[in-house]
């Protein structure tokens, strides 16, 4: 049952009553109607809590503003009504659960009972606008019978660096989750370099130092003095005067592979410690690649060609550019980025075992799984949604990995084939590259014991579609190196996969292997 102090006064009704009274009292037919002033009703009403209460208020998962109180506490909720010149100031207070928290007609709230979960909604509204007007304010009062203190505070931040004049957001997580007070007092170890407000918003300040470390601390409000902190760096805004992009990835000395998805350009600036975020980056063709902060991202829609990336210093207008080439058909998977590789085990499972892999710099280690009682298996799948071949540009498809027959598990045979489903730009279907088990054209055994299995797609036909065209791309949505029928072995084991790539020619491939410091003998 809701407790109310309702005064039967309605702004609109009183306004009409006032107008009628003036007309009757005046009795003058010449009295101008425009001199009659209507009543001014409230437009907004909101709580205006003192600091000692406001610091305790938090927003819960429902979006409600919550004020936690301890059983027996008595607080008063001040409020503000706008505009200042309203005709009538009467208000009504209500409590949705007066057994947990009661409120009188002066806004005095008494915390009566609660386990920290139960609550009462205290609402304030102008009289006569209580129902359906939208002019009201609410506060959820959560009452705890006893104070549950914080035991730990973990502080996280939206970034580790902030420029002068810019902001970061700090967040405090209080444990246990049942702690009565869910807010903290924020402080900065160096307010000349960075301030933090009551909501954890950190603002960097202008200082003479280029980099200033600042510790942001959250302190519990329950008297336990539990602390949590995070360190940030305040950077000063310094306009870049000049920039030079490193040409490591520039065409024609380097070609980018679409499956690598991005490259991070190295560059130098004058001055060296300028504000890098002020540099303006642009791409000459965003259908091929976009750029932000020197990181170039390649499209994954099958658009190929050259693109020029330019960096510009806005204050001086000085620029530096690099020309990148994204050729059709180039695949390069070399496992030098732990966060960005797409060829690994197919995650098949059977008979209670599963296939998995572990990344290392320059290779991955794949664990086999039980295919049946006497066979192990561990396929290698390209997990990208699309893989584009262009046989006219890159006809050689190869991968370097361990041959499981060499690993000492008594394996006498294994089957390697390429399961593939693709469609050319003109609509022709292609399936099953080289069409069968162990149909690789060459097997080079390298001096480190690994093998390079080589396919020449200009001469080796697919099971469906025949030879791929030399003048257009073929988009494969399924591409998997099936590595199966490892006989005879009754236990899981591991092998390494070093790279999966396409090459312009056999000479190109052999030069690449030489560049790895390897020699080889031709097994097939």
PyMOL commands that set and color helices and strands:
alter all, ss='L'
color gray80, all
select helices_A, chain A and resi 11-26+33-35+51-54+258-260+276-278+404-406+506-515
alter helices_A, ss='H'
color red, helices_A
select strands_A, chain A and resi 3-4+44-47+58-59+65-70+74-76+79-82+91-95+101-103+108-111+115-126+136-144+152-157+161-163+167-175+184-188+194-196+201-204+211-220+227-235+242-245+262-264+267-270+280-283+289-292+295-298+305-312+319-326+332-333+343-345+349-350+353-354+356-360+363-367+369-370+376-377+380-382+387-389+396-401+413-424+429-433+442-446+451-456+462-464+474-487+494-503+520-522
alter strands_A, ss='S'
color yellow, strands_A
deselect
rebuild
show_as cartoon
